[in-house]
Amino acid sequence: DPWRPCGLGPQGPYLIHPVEFVRTTDQKMTCLRSYNPTRVAGVMDFLGRMPWKINRRILDLMEHVKSEDLAVADVPQQKDPEVPPLPTTHEELILSDQELKEMRMRHFNARKVVQTLQSERPTFDLKLQVAKEFLNAEQVYFPQNVDFRGRSYPIPPHLNHIGDDVSRGLLMFAEGKALGPDGLFWLKVNLANLFGKNKVSLADRAAWVDAQKETILQVAKDPLNEENIKWWSSADDGPWQALARCFELEEVWSSSAPEEYKSYLPVHMDGSCNGLQHYAALGRDIEGGQAVNLVPAEKPQDVYTFVLNVVKKKVHAQATAELEEESTDSGRYATEERKKQLAQRLIELDVLQRKVVKQTVMTICYGVTNIGAFRQVQSHMGDFVGDKVETAELKELSRYLSGLVLASIGDVFAGAKKIQDWFKLVTKMFNGVQAPVAWISPLGFSCSQPYRKAETVRMASKRQSITLKTGEQPIMDKGRQSSGFPPNFVHSLDATHMMMVAERCQKQGIYFAAVHDSFWTHASDVPLLNESIREAFVELYEKPVLQEVYEDFCVHLGGQKVPPLPEPGKLDISVVKNSTYLFS
C-alpha cells in the first residue's frame, strides 16, 4: 500500500499493520499534520517495491555450518566453550598474585565469550528462521520508513539488506538481469571490494579477481573445504556475500555466453568517507575534495593517508626545527623544545601509521572532541607501542599527536571546519530559547532533533537502587542538541542524495537499493547508477544548501540575528561529474 504519511492517520505500507512514517520518540515533532512529504514518501514506496528473494545455496550452507558447529564467518559457535574455574581457597594460598590474576582473567574472558554467544545465537536463528519461511517465495519485499533526519530503514527487523553480512548473504534480487558487456567487470570489482581491495583502481580490482580465478573456482566447487573456508572467510567486508559472488563468477566463467548470464546479486557502489564528501562539497574545499574523491583522479584517493601525510610533514618539521633560546620567553622555548622531543620520539617509535589517524578522521564528521581524539589516538598507539613506553609517556605522545591530527584535518577541510564552528554558534542559539534544532532538507523533509531531558524515577531496594526512564520532559537536552546537530545535518544530506539517486533509477527502470551511503543495483546497470550518483551529487550542491538552512534558522529562531555563513572555498562542484571514484 503506498505511503500516505500526513494527516491525522498515517497509512501505509502495510494493509493491517499500522506503522509510523517517521521513526522518532515524539511524533508531534514530525510536523506531519502541517505538511506532506510527498516526494520522500514516493521514494520510500519505490524502495519498498523492490523485490528480493532468498539465496537458497547460501541458506543451505549456513544451516550446514550451524548443524556441524563449524563456527564460520559470523555463524556463532553452538556449544559454549569451557569456562576455567576461579582459583580455589588452596590455590589462593600457594599461587603468586600474578598467577591468580591470570586465572581470574581466563575465567572472566571465557564467561564473556559465553555471554556473547548466548546473545548471538538467537539473533542468527531469527534471521535463518525468516529466510526459511520465505525460501519458496518468488518475491520478498521490505517496506521502508525514515528516521527524523530522512534516512531510510527497512521496517522488518530481523532479515533485511541493511543487516549484517549474514543477512546480506541470504538475499538476492528477485529478478536476474543479463550481464551484458560491462556486468562481469563490475561483478569482479564488487568481489574485490568485499576483500578490501578498494584502495586501487577499478582495473586493478578486476585484475586481482582474475588472478584469483583458480581459487574462486575451487571455492565454488567445495566451499567448506578447510583451505577454501580460510580464503573466502577472510573477506573482511562480507564473507558470505563474497562466497555468493564466487558462485556466480564460477557460473559465468563456465557459461558459453557470459554476456547473456543472468546475475541476481546486487553490486555495491560505496561512498568514499561519505560524511567528509558532503562537508567538502558544502565548504567547497579543494584539498578536501581531492582527499575524498570529489575531484577526478586516476586512482582512488585515501583520505586517511592524505591526512596522515599532512601530519607527517608537521611532525618532521617540528622534529628538525631550529630553536632560538630567548631569555624573555623561556616558557615558550621550553614548550617548543618539548614538542621537538615528542616529535622526534614519534618518529623513533614509528607510530605515524594510517591506523593511528583513521578513527579520528572518520569521526570528525560526528564532532569528535579533543578528549575523544586523544583517547582514539592513545588506544591505537597503545596497540603499536604499548609494551615499549610507560603509560605517562604514551599519554603525552597521544595528546601531542591527536592535536596535530585535528589541526591537519582542519587544514585539509578548512571550509568544513568553519561550517562546524558555525553550527556550534547556531545550536547555542537554539539552546538559549529551549527549542529543538530544526531544518528542512533539500528534498523538503522537515527535520527536528528529538533530544529532550529524560523523566526518571529512582527505585531503591536493600540490595541496590536503579533509575528508570519513564518519559521525556519538555526541556531540551542541550548537550545532545549541540553535539548531535553536525552529524544529523550531514545524514540528512546523504539521505537527500540517496533519494535523488533513487528517483533517477526509478525513471531509468533499473533496480536500486541503498544502505545509507552504499548504493546497489544489477551488475549490468552499474554504469547507469554511477552516472546517476554523480549527477545527483552535483545537482544537490549546485543549490545554495547552507543559505537555505540559514534562512530556516532565521525563521525558527523568531527573527534573532543568526551569525553569517562562512565564506566557501573555490572548488568547482561540477568536476564531480567526471570523478570515477566518488562512489566505487
N, C-alpha and C positions, 0 to 999 in steps of 0.2 A: 504494500500500500504506500503511495507517495507521502512524503512528509508534508504536513500542514502545521508548522510549529507555532504559529501566532494565535492570538485569541485566548479565550477562557479555557478551552480544552484542546491542548496539542494532540495531534493524531499522527499515526504512522511510526514505524513501518510495519508493525505487527497488527493483525486484524483484531485480536482479542487480548493481547498483552500490552498494557499501557507503558510507554517509555517516554522519558523526558527528552526533548531535543538537545538541551544543554546539560552537561554533567556538572553540577555545582551543588554546594550545600545550601544555597539560598536562591531559590527560583525567582524571587522578586527582583534580584539584581540582573536577571537576564533581559529585562525590559521587553519581553516578547508580547506584552499586551499593548505596547506603544508602537511597535514597528514590525515589519515582516521580512525576515532574512531570506527572501525568495531565492536569491542566487546561490547562497550557501546550501539551502535545502535541496536545490536542484542537483548540486554536486554530490550531496550525500545520497540522493536517490540513484545517481549514476554509479557511485561506488558500491552501493548496496545491491545493485542489479548484476554485478559482476559474478558470473557463475564459476564455481570451483568443483573439484571432486577429490576423493581420497586416492592417494598413491598406494595402490594395493601392494606393490612389491616392497616398498619401504615399510608398510604396516606389518607385513608378514615377517620381515627381518627383525623389526623391533620386538615383535611377540616372541620370536625365537631367542633373541638376545636376552629377553626377560626370563623366559622359561629355563634357559640354560645358565642363568645368572652370570653372564659374561661381563656385565658392567661396562659396556662400551658406549662412548660418545653420549653422555648425559642420560643414559638409561641407568637408573640407580641400582646399586647392588641390592639383591633381595634378602640376603642374610646379614644380620648385624655382625660386625667384627667383634672379636672377643675383647672385653674390657679388662685390662690388667688390674689386679686388686690394689687397693691402697695399702700402705705399709701397716703391718701388724704391730701390736704393742712390743713384741720381742724385737722386731726389725728396727723400731724407733730407738731402741736402746743400743743396738750394736752397729747400725749404719751411720755413715757421716751425714752431715747436713746436706751436702751436695747430692749424695745418693738418694736420700729421702726426697729431695726436691725433684729429682729426675723421675722417681717412681710416681709421685703425685702428678707431675706434668703428663706422663704417659697415660695415666688413668683419666685425667680430665680431658686430654686431647681425644682419646678414644671415645669417651662419653659424648663429646661434641660431635664426632663423626656419626655416632649412632643417632643422636637427635636430629642431625641434618638429614640423614637417610629416612628417618621416620616422617619428616616433613615432605621430602622429595617424592617418596613412593606414591602417596595418594594423588599428588599433583600430576605425576606422569600417568597414573592409572586412569584419571579422569580424561586426559587427552586421548589415550588409547581407546577408552570406552566410547567416547563420542565418535572417533574415527571408525570404529567397528559398526556402530549403529548407522552411520551414513555411508558405509562401504559400497553398497549397491545403488546408492542414489546417483542418478545421472548428473544432477546439478545440485550444488550446495551453495547457499547464499549467506552472506554476513552483513546484515543491516548495520548501518553506522550512525553515530551521532557525534557531537562535538563537545569539547570542554569550553571553559569560559574564554579561552584565547582563540577558539576556532579550530583547534587541532582535532582531527577526526580519529575515532576509535571504533572498532567493531563492538557490537553490543554483546554477542555470545561470549561468555567469559573464558571457557576452558580451551577450546581449539579455534584458533584463527591465525591469519597470516602475520599479525603483529606480534605473535607469541615468539617463543624461543626456537632454537634450531629443530627441536623435536616436532613442534607444531608446523613449522615451515616445510620440513622434510615430508610430512604426511600429506601436504596439499599440493595440488597442481591445477592448472586451468582446466575447466570442463571441456573446452573445445581446443583442439590442436590446430596449428597453422603451419603450412609448408615453410621450410627454412628459406627457400629462395636463394638468391646469390649471396646474401650477407649473413644469413642466420647462423651458419656453422661458426663463422668467425666470432660472433657475439656470444654464442654458447661457450666457446673456448675462453673468451675474456671473462665471462661470469665464473667459470670454474677457477680460473687463475685468481680472481678477486677473492674467492672463498678461501684460497690458500694464502692470502695476504700478499699477493704479487702486484698490488695496485700502485706501487711506487715507480713502476717502469712504464714505458709506452705501451699503447694498446697492441701494437705489432709484437712487442717482446712478450706480452702476456700470452697471446695466442701461440707464439713460438715455444714458450715454456710448456704449454699443454701438448703441443706436437712432440716435444722431447720426452714427455711422459706417456706417450701413446701405448707402449707395450705394458707399462704398469697399469694404466687405466683399463686396458683390455683384460688383464688378469684379475683386477678388482671386480669388474663387471661379471666375470665368469665365476669367481669364487670369493664373494665379499667377506666371508667370515673366516677365511684362511688367516692364520696368525700374522703373517707378514703383510698381507693385504689390509688387515684391520689397522695395523700400525700406520700405513700410508694414508688411507682416507680419513681416519680419525684424527690425523694431525692437522686437518683443515681448521685453523683457529676460528674462522668466521662462520663455520657451519658444516660440520662433518656429514650429517645426514643429507643436507642439501647438496653437498659435494658428491656424495655417493649416488644420489638420484641423477645428477648430471653425468656421472660416469656411465650409468646405464644407458642414458640417451646417446651419449657420444659413441658408445660401442655399437648401438643400433645404426647410427648414422654411418659410421665407418664400414659397417657390414652391408649397407644398402647399395644397390646397383644404381639408384637415382637419389643421391643425397639431398639435392635441392628440393625434391618432392616429399622428403621425410616430414611428417607432421610432429612438431615439437609441442609438448604440453607444459613445459616448465617455464616459469617466469624468469626473465633476465633482469638483473638489478642494475640500475644506474644510481650511484650514491654521490651525494654532495661531498665536497672537499672541505672539511671543518666548516659545516654549513652556517653555523651561527656567525663566525667571523666573515664568511662570504657576505652575509647580509649587512654586517657592520661596515665592511669595506665599501659596499655599494652605497650605504647611507652617507658615509663620510667622504665618498669619492677619493679614497686613499689609493694612490698609485702603487706605492711599495706594498701595501697590504693586499691590494688587488692582485699583484703579481704572486704574492705568497700563497693565496688561496684559489689561484687558477681562474680569476676573472679575466685576466689578460692572456691572450693566446701564447702558447709555448710548445716546443717540440716534444717535451716530456712533462709529465705532471710535476708540479712543484709541491714540496712537502713543507707545510708551514712550520712544523716543529723544528726541522733542520734549518729553515730560513731564520727563525728567531734565535736558534742556538748559535748560528754563525755571528749574529749581531752580539750576542752575549760573549762569545769568544773574543771578538775584537775589543770589547770593553775590558775584559779580564786581562788580556795580553797588554793592552795599553796601560792599565793600572800596574801590572807587574813590572813593566820596564820604564815606568815614569821616573824622571829625574826630579828629586825633591830638593828644594832650596830652603834650608832652615832659616826661619825668620824669628828672631827673639821676641818681636812684638806680637806674634801669634803662634806661640809654642803649642797651644792646644790643638790648633788646626793642623800643624805639622805632625803632631803625634797621631792624629786621626788618619791623615793621609798615609803616614808610614805604616800604620796598622793595616790599612786597606791594601797597600802594596804587598805586605806579608801574606795576607789572606789570599790575594790573587795568585801569588807565587805558590802557595800551598795547594790551591785548587788545581793548578797546572801539574804540580808534582804528583798529586793523588790521581790525576787523570779522570776526574769526575764530570768534566764538561761533556756530558753524553746526552743524546736525544731523549732518553727515558727520563732524565732528571728534570727536563723542562716541559715535557709533553703535557702532564696533567695541569700545570698552571696555565699553559696556553689554551688547553681545552676549556678550562673553567673561567677564563677571563670574560666570556660572554655572560656568565652567570653571576658576575660581580664578585669574584673572589677577592677577599681582603688581604691585607699584608700578612696578618696572622695565618690565614688559610694557605697562602702561598708559601710561607715559611714552613708550615707543617708538611706540605706536599713535598717540597724540596728536601726537607730533613728525612722524610720517610724513604725517598728514592736514593738519596745519598747514602743513607744507612745500609741499603742493600749492597752498595758498592764497597764502602769502606768502613762499615760499622765495626769490623773487627780490627781496624788499623788505627783508629783515632778514639780519643776519650770523648765521653758524652758532651762535656763542656765545649771542646773544640768543634765537634760536629754541629752543635747549636750555633756557634759563632759563624762558622763557614756557611751554614744553611741560611742564616739571617742575611749575611752579606750577599750570597748568590741569589736568593729569592728577590732581593731588592733590585739586582741587576736584571733579572728575568722580567720583572714587572716594568722596569724602565725600558727594556728592549722591546717589549710588546707595545709600549706607548710610542716608541719611535717608529715601529713598523706600521702600527694602526693609529696614527696621530689623530685622524678625524674621528675614529671610533672612540678614542679616549675622551675627546672633547664632548662627544654626544653623551657618553656615560656620565660625565660631570654635570651636563645639563639635565639629565634625567634625575640626578640626585637633588638638584635645586627644585625641580618641579614637584617631586614626590614630597619634599619637605613642605611645600605649599599645600598640597592635598592633606597632609597630616595636620597641618595647622588649622584647617577648617573641619577636621574629623570627617573627611569624605574619602571614599574609595577611589584609587587611581582608575580612571576610566577613559576609554578612547574608542574610536570607530576604525576598524581595519580597512585597508584599501578595497576590500571586497564588500564593504558595507555591513560588516558584522559588529555588533555592539559588544565590546569587551569591558569587563569590570572585575577588578580583583576582589574575591570574596573573603578577604582576610579580616576577621574580627577577633576581639578578645574572647576567650572561651569562658563560658559559665561552668563553674566546677562545684562539686560538693566533696567534702573530705569525710571519709568513713574510717573510724578508728575502732580497733579491737585490742584485746590484751596482747596479741602477737605482733600486730603491725597496723599501720594506717595507710590508706590508699586514697588517691584523688581521682575522681571520675568526672569526665566531661559530660555535662547534661544539656548543653546548648551553646548558643553564642550571644554575647552582649551586643548592644548597638554601637559600642565603642570600637574604633578601628585598632587593629594590631599594627602600630606604626612601624615596628621593625620589619615585619613581613611585607607590609605595603611598600616600604622603601627598597628592601633587598630583592623583592620579587619582581618589581617592575621591569628592570632591564632585560632579564631573560624572557619574561612573559611577553613583552612587546616584540622581541625578536621571534618568539614562537608564533605570534600572530602573523608575522610577516612570512615565515616559512609555510604556515598553513595557507596563507593567501597565494603564495607561489604554487603550492601543490594544487590548489583548486583551479588556478588559471591553466595549469598544465592539463588537469583532468578535463576541463572544458574543451581544450583543443583536441585531446584524444577522442572525446565523445563525438566531435564534429568529423574527425577523420575515420571514425568507425573502428578504432583499434582498442584492444584490451588495455586497461590501466588499473593498477593497484599501487598503494603507497604505504610506506611506514615512515611518516614524517618527512625526512629528507632522503629517502630511498624510494625511487620510482621504478615500477615493474611493468613489463609488457612481454609479448612474444619475442623470440629472438629475431625473427624476420622484420619486426616493426621497430627495433631499437633506433635505426637512423631517423625515423619519423618522431619518435619520442625525444631523442636528443635535440632535434630541431625545435620541438615544442618547448622543451625545458629552457633553452637559451632565449628563444623569442619571448616567452612569458617573463623571464627574469628581467630582460631589457624593458619590456612594456611596464612592468611593475615599478622599476626605478627611474624610468623617464618621467614618472609622475612626481609631483612635489610631496613625497610621503611625509617628511618631517614637518613641512609647512602645514599640511592638513592636520597633523597631530597637534601642532602648536595652536591652531585655530580651535580644535576640540577642547584643548585645555583652557583656553580663554573663556569658552562657554561654560565648561564645568566649574571653573573657579569664580564664576559670577562677576567678571569684569576686573578681577585683580590683575595687576601688571605681571604677566609671565615673562621671565628672562628671555632675551633674544636668542635665536638659534645660533649655534656656532657656524663659522664660515666653512663651507665644504672645500675639499681638495680639488684637484684638476683631472681626476680620472674620467675618461670618456666612456660612459657606460655602454655605448653601442659596440665597443670592441668585444663584449661578451658573446655576441652572435657568432664570432669566429673562434671561440675558446673550446677546443675539443675536450679539455679536462675539467670543465666546470662541474659536470657530473660524469663519472666514468666507472 
